[in-house]
Amino acid sequence: MCGIIGYVGNGDGSDALDVLLSGLSGLEYRGYDSAGIALSNGELDVHKREGELSALESALESADPVSGADAVGIGHTRWSTHGPPSDANAHPHTDADSHVAVVHNGIIENYQSLRSSLAEDGVSFESDTDTEVVPHLIASYLEAGLEHEGAFRRAVRQLEGSYAIAAVFEGSDTIYAARHESPLVLGIGDDGHYLASDVPAFIEHTDRVIYLEDGEFATLTPETVTVTDHDGTSVETSIETIEWDAEDAGKSGYDHYMLKEIHEQPSGIRECLRGRLSELTGRVTLDLLEGTDWDEPVTLVACGTSYHAALFGAALLRRWGINAQAILASQFHADQLPLTSSSLVLGVTQSGETADTLRALREAQRAGATTLALTNVVGSSAARECDHVCYIRAGPEISVAATKSFASQQVALTMVAALLSDHRSRELIESLRSIPDAIQQVLDTTQARTVAETYRDAESYFFIGRDLHYPVALEGALKMKEITYKHAEGFAAGELKHGPLALVGEQTPVFALVTGEGRAANKTIGNIKEVEARGVPIVAITDGRADVERYADHVLSVPDLEPIASSVVANVQLQLVAYWVANELGRSIDKPRHLAKSVTVE
């Protein structure tokens, strides 16, 4: 949520401006309610605008040029938490005399008391945000005689909640930053240094990074990067190299990141599987949990799309004899699970920064449980903090609506479930290896666009499936909601008759997942007949084995595969339907309203 970019180098203000705007473009998936920058030009030069980044760029075109300024600045793209989108609420925020400018990601939980105290001292506030207390706090310590770094540290120590904060001062070529429960990464360049909420902000400039830990401060100058702890003691850091480049994070000729990422699923899954399967033994060769004494049940915690993947993983664990449950991370504390030192808690999070999931994993660790992160982002908070980590290797995912990460999560969780249950099967290995080619076949032959054109004006969309198809039905509905803004719901197929059947009609198509020809397929066909009898249009996602076509108005075909692979591949058809409905409706597909990619606040 929200995106921060900072740069300090040896060039001039035009260099810094280019870096900041490029960085904000790379971070728009984190928030696009407003955007702003602050450059040091002797004085602070601040520009910010409500709306997408293009509004800020238009304002800068008519502003005075910034060439000749120092090459230091910070920028921000906002996802609103405190106060609606507006120019006033956009970051950066400054103190009354514009001595310091601040950008912030997270939530300052004690901002109201800080604001009241500052107001009593005569401070006037221009915004509704929690962030604005920070520059005023810093200014108060400057007035008390502290230098820039001391004032910044003293102000940050007053804050409660989650934050990634960066600040610049007038007449200074230094950026000061700090983090607590909100991501912040430093980029080490040849001609300058960078900081950001996420690597895509500066990947075109450098692939060398330092990940800040909670409680750490960073000081960036054109020549140096210094990391210290809460007390100011230097911290030994390691520089890591990012294994993907700027081209990986671009659109590569596609109209939207989402469509590109849907089409990247075959290569992403091949990467997820690489080096992790043995056809000879029929075993998964993941190097996880060695030397760890864990016992059942296994608890998976996640949010949103990752929760649907967790449901899929838990179902597989149960199928292979392991007691497992998937719990919404935001409900983890309320559910008060009886965790012990032999408990295993698996956090599923694409970004590795999802606040609710991190909080659940930290609670599990405090209870003595073993924690395992299944994530996409190397160096993320979940990856660093958990006892063990399994990377899904999906590559950078920019679109807010997750697609390729869900498929890679399904595949990775299948491997984890096989490992935990000691499930050995050459058929499973062959099935997993068949998925990339099967997805490519769907991408090459899909009729999803025709289905989308037919049902673009539907009142509601319903998705049904049984067994491993149930989490996919939930995910299909979520994709439709996220990017079309139309009502959609997913159900276990047998639940339609227990209430939701009252909602169906001629304007509410039902998307039914039916593969194979066993009991689950036959039962789902029975549910299809129930809605067909009421004049409801049916779209079947099927491999054709159960003869469901005779009851369907439209068919979206998938190859004939084993059940696990079928669920992964069938989901691709639902992703494409949602994409093309949103495209038909003219929606902002990569940046759906009110949503952000990485939810770093609870």
N, C-alpha and C positions, 0 to 999 in steps of 0.2 A: 504494500500500500504506500503510495507516494514514491517518488523517485528523487534521489539526490545525486548531483554531479558536482565535482570540484576539480579545479586545475590550477596549478602554479608552475610557470616555466620561465624560460629566458627570452621569450619573444615580447610582443606588445599586446595591447588590448584586443586588437582584431584577431590575433591568434587565440586568445582566451575565449573570445566571443564565439568563434567557430567551434572550438572544442565543446563549449557549454551547450550550444544549440544542437550539435551533433549528438552529444551525450543525452540531452533531453529527448531527442527523437528516438534514441535507443531504449529509453526508459518509459515511453508513453504508455506501455501496457500496464505500468504500475499505477497510473492515475492520469486523468486528462480533464479534470474540472477546471484547472487553471495552471499557469506556468509563469516562472519568473527567473531573473538572474540578478546578480550583484557583482559588479566589477570594481576593482580598486583603481582609482584615477586621481590619486591625491585625496580627493573626496570619494565617497562611495557613489557609484552610478547604478541605480536600481531601476529595473523595468519589470513589470508584471502585468498579466492580463487574465481575466476570466476566459474560459473556453480552452480549446485545444491549442497545441503549440503554434499553429499557424497564426493565431491571433497575436501572440507575442512577437512572432517574426514580422508581421505587418506593422506592429507598433515600432519595432526597432528600425524598420526601413525609413520611417519618417523622423527618427530621432537623430540627434547630433552624432556624428561618427565617434567611435571610441579608440581609433588608432592613436598610438602614443601613450596609452595608459599602460600601467604595469600588467604583466600577463598573469594575473591572479583573479580568480572569481569562483562563485558558487552558483548553482542553479537548482531548480526544483520543479517537479510536475506533481500536481496535488490530486489526491483522492480524499474528498471531504469527510472529516469526522466531527470537528467543532466549527459550526457555522457553514452556511451555504456557499456555493461557488460565487465568488465576486472578486473584483480587483483588490478590494481591501483585504480580503481573507487569503489572497494568494501569497505565497512565499517568494522571495525572502522578506522577513520582517526586520525592522530596524528600531533602534531606540529613538527618542524624541529629537536628538541632535544628529542622527545618522552617523554616529561614531562606529557602529558595529551592525553587521547584517547577519542574519541567522536563517538557516533552513533546517527543517526537522521532519523526521518520519517517526510515527508512533503516537502514543497518547500520554500526556503529562497528567497524572491522576490528581495531583494536588494543585493544579493550576489555579483553581478558584480561590484558595486561601492565599496563594502567592499574589494573585491579581489584586485581591482585596487589600493586602498589606502594601503593595506598591501604590495602589490608588490613595491610600491614607497618606502616603508620602508625596502626593501631588502628581503622580504619573497619570497621563491620559492615554487611553487605548483607542486604536483606530480600527481594530478588527474584532471578530467574535472567536478567534482561534485560541487554543491553549498555548500555541507556540510563542505568541507575542510577549509572554512574560519573560522569555529567555533573554532577548536583547536588552530589555529594561533591567533585568537583574544584573546582567553583565555591566551595563552602564553605571549602575549604582556602586558596583565595586571599583570601577574605574575612577569614579568620583571620590571614592574612599582612599585612592592612592595606589591601588594595585596595577601592575602591568597587565598587558593583554592576556598572557597565558594564565596568570594568577586569577584575573577576573573571570575568565572563561571557566577555569576549574571550580572556583568557588560557586559560580552560578549553577553549574551542572550538579554539584553536590547537593543542591537544594531540591533537585527534581526527584519525584517519585513516579513510577510507571515505566513505560518502555520508550526508548528513544534512540535514534541515530541523529546526531546533531553536527553541523559544520558551521563555522563562523569565520568571517573576514572583517578586518578593521581598516578604517581609513588610513592611508599612508603606509600600509604594511604589505609586504609580499609573502605573508604567511597565512596558511589555513590551519585552524584548530578544529579538531573533531573528537567525538566521543560516542560510545555505543553502550546500550544496555537493552537486551532482548529485542533488538531490531538490527538488521544486517547492515554492515558497512565494510567495504573492501577497498584496499589501497592498490593503485596501479603504479608500478615502477617503470618509468620511461627513460629514454636516453636524453631527451631535451626538456624534461619536466616530469611532474608527478601528478597523480590523479586520485580521486576518491569517489566512490559511488555506492549506491544501494545494491547494484548488481553489475556484473562484468560487462554485459552488452553496451553499457554506457561508454566504455573506453577501449573495447577490444580492437578497434581499428588502429589504435595507437600503441598498445602494448599487450603482451600476453603474460607478463610477470606480475604476480599479485601477492599481497599480504592480507590475510583475513584478520580483522580485529576481533578480539574476544570481548565478552561482557566485562564492563568495568575498565576497559582500556581507553587511553587517550592517544591521539595522533597529532603530530605537528609536522606540517609539510611546507618546505621552502623549495625554491628552484633547484637547490643542490642536495637537500637532505630530506629523509623521512625518519622521524623518531617516534617510537611507540613506548609509552610509559603506563604504569599502573595507576590506581586511584591515588596513591600517595606521591606520584611523580618519579618513582624509581624506574629506570630503563628496563624494558622487557626484551628478552631475546626473541627474535622473530625469524621465521623461515619464509623464503620467497618461493612460491609455487608457480608452475607454468600451466596455463590453460591449454587444453588439447584441441580446442576448436578455434576457428578464426572468424573474422568479420563476415565473410561470405556465408558461413553457416547460419548466421543470424539475420541474413537478408531475405528478401522475398523471391529471389532467383527467377524473376519473370512472372510469378503468379500474381493474381489480382489481390490476394489476401494471404497473410501469414497462415491463417487457418487452413486454407486449401493446400498451401505448400506443405504444412505439417501433416495433413492427412496423407498426402502422397509420399511423405518421408517415412511412413510407418514400416514398409518392408525393410529399408536399410537400417532403421532404428532397431527393429527386432533382431535382425542379423547381428548387430553390434551387441545387443543385450545377451544373445546366446553365445557369442564368440568365446571359445575356450572354456565353456562351462558344462559341456555335455560329453558323455562317453558312450558312443554306440556299442563299444565292445562289452561294457559291463551293464549298460542300461541305467547308469547312475548319473545324477547331477554332481558336478565336481566343484561346486561353490565352496570357498574356504571361509566358512562362517561358524561361529559358536564353538570352535574347538576349545576343549578344556573347560567348557561352561556346564555347570550342573543345573539344568532347568527341568521343570515338571509341568504337567498340564494343570489348568487350561492355558492355552496360548491366547493372549488378548491382542487384537489388532486395533489401533486407534488411528483415526483419519478424519478428514473433512471433505465435503463436496465430492468431486470426481474421485479423489483418492479413497473416499469412504466406500464408493461403489466397488473399486478395486479390492478394498479390504474385505468386503462381503464375499467377493469372488474367492479370495485367498482363504478365508475362514471356511467356506463351503468345501474347498478342496481338502483342507486339513481334516475336516470331519469325515469326508469321504474316505480318506486314507488312515482313519483310526485315531486321529488326534483331536481331543476336545478343544475346540477353538470358538472364539466369539469376536465379532467386530462391533466396536462401540464408537459412536461419534465422539471425537476428541473434546468437543465443547460440553459433553455430558459426562466426561470421565470422572470429574470430581464429585458430581452429584450422585453417580452410581455407586460410589464408595466400595469399589471392589476389594476383596480380601487378598491383598498382595503380600507375598513373602519373599525371602531371599532366593527361593527356587522358581519364582514366577518369571515368565518371559512376556515382555510387552514389545510389540512390533509397531513402530510408527511409520505410516505410509504418507509421504509428503513429497510432491514433485520438487518444490523449491527448497525443502529443508529448512524453511523459515516460517512455516505456518504457525501462528501464535498459539492457537488452541492445541495443536498437536505437540508443540514443544512443551507447553505447560503440562500436558498429560504425561509426556515422557519424563519430565523432571520430577513430577509427583511420584511416578513409578520408581525412579532411581532413589528418591528419598525413602521409599518403603523398602529398599533393598533389592528390588527386582532387576533382572538383567534386561537391558534395552537393546533393540536392534532397529536401526533406521533403514528404510527402503526409500531411497531418494534419487533424484536426477542430478543434483548439483554437488560437485566435488568441493569440499571446504565449507559447505553450508553449516549452519548451527547444529542441525540434527546429526549430520555426519561427524562433526567434531565432538559433540557431547555424548552421544550414545556409546555403549560398550562395543557395539559391532555395527557395521554398515554394509549394505548391499546396494551398489549403484545400478540403476536401470539403464544407463547409457543411451538415453533417447536423443541426446544432443539438445541444443538450446531451443526452448519453446517460447515463442513470443506472444502468440495469440492468447487472449484472456481465456477463451474456451479451450480447455485441454483436450487434445486428441491423441497425438502420438505418445504422450506420457502415459495415458490410460492403457493403451495397448501394451506398452513396455512394462507397466506395472503388473498387468495380468500375467504376462509371460514370466517376469521375475518372481512373482508370488507363486506361480506354479512350480518353479524351480526350488524356491524356499520351502514350500509345502512338501515337495518330494524329498528334500534333504532332511527336514525335521521328522518326517514319518518313516524315513529310510525306505521310501517307495522306489523299487527298481523295476524298470520296464523299458525294453527296447522300443516297444510300440509308442510309449510316451515320448521318448527321444525323437523318434521319427515324426511324430505328430507335431512337436514343437518346431522341428526343422521345416515342416511343410507350411508353416504359417506365412512367412514372407511372400512366397510365390502365390499362395492363395489370395492374400490381400491384393497383390498386384493384379491378379485375374479379376477381382472385383472392381478395382480402379479402372481397368481397361474396358469392362463390359457393363458397368452399372447403368441402370435406368432411373437412378435416384432423381435426376433433374426432371424427368417427365412426371414422376410422382409428385415432386415438389410443385411443379406448375399446376397440377391437377388440384392439389389440396392447399394451396397457398392462402386461401381465404377461409379455411376451416375455423370453426369457433373454438375448438379444443382438439388436442391430440392425445390419444391414449396408447400406451405401450405395455405389452404383456409378454411374460415369459415364465418358464418354470426352471427349477434347478439352477444350473449355472447361467441360464439365460435371464434369470430374474434381476441380478445386478446390472446386466446389459440393458434391460428394459428401463431401469431407473436412470441409467446414464443417458439413454436415448432421449428420455423426457427432459433431463437436465439440459442437454445440448439444445433442444428445441426452445426451452424457456430462456436460456442465457442469450441467445443471439437473434431470436425472432420476436421476443417480447410477447409471445402468444402463450396461452395457458396449455400446459402439458403435464401429464402424470404418468408414472410408471407403476405397475402392479405385478405382484405374483398372479399368474393367470387365473388361479382358482378363486381369487378374492373379488373378481368382478361382480359375481352374483351376491356378494355380501355388502352391497351398498352402491359401489360405483356404477352399476348397471343402470341406475336411475338417471345418470348424466348422459348416456350415449344417445345418438340420433344420427340423422342424415348428414349433419355438419360436424360430426366428431369421428374422424377416421381412427380405426384401431390398427396399430402396427403390431403384428404377432410374430414372435420368434419361434419357429418350429423347425428343428433339424433332427435327423435320425428317424427311427420308426418304433421307438420303444414306448414305454408307459407314459413318460412325460409328454412326448409328442402327441399321442392319442388323446390324453387328457386335455391338452391345449386346444386340439381341434374341437373337442367338445365345447370348450369355452368360446371358440370362434363361432360355432353354430348358434350359440346363445345370442351373440350380438348380431349375427347375420339375420336371424329371424326378426330382428327389430329394425331392419333397414339400414344398418350401419355399414359404411364402406370398410373393407378389410384390405390391408396391405400385408402380405406374407413375406417374411424374410426366411428363406428356406433353401435346403439342398435338394428338395424334390422327393425325398425318400418316403415321406408320410402322405403324399398325395393331397397336400393342403391347397394346391392350386385351384381345385374345383370349387373351393369356397371363397376364393380371394378375387377382389376386383383388380388388384395389381400384385405382381410378384417381383421381389428383389432377390435374385439368386446368389447363393454362395456355393463354393465347391463342397463336395461330399467329404467331410473330415470327421475325425474323432471329436467327441463332445467338447473337450477343452479348447481345441483349436477352432471349432465352430463358433464358440462364444466370442472369441477374440475377433474372428473375421466378420461375423454377422454385425458386430458393432460398427464396422466401417460403413456399411450401408446406411445406418441410422445417422452417423456423422454427416454423410453426404446429403441426406434428405434435409437435415437441419440447415446445413450450409446453403443449399439451393433455395429453400423457403426464405431464409433471411436475405439472400441475394435478390430474389423476386420482390421482396417487400422493401428493398432499399435500406436495410439496416446497416449500422456500423458494426460489421462482423468481427473485426479484430479487437474493437474497443467498445463492447456493449455498455449501455448506460448503467451507471451506478456500480459497476463491477471493476475489480482490479485483479491482476494476475496473482500476486503474492499477498495473502491476507496476513499482515504482520501485527494486527491489533485484535484483541479479543472482543 
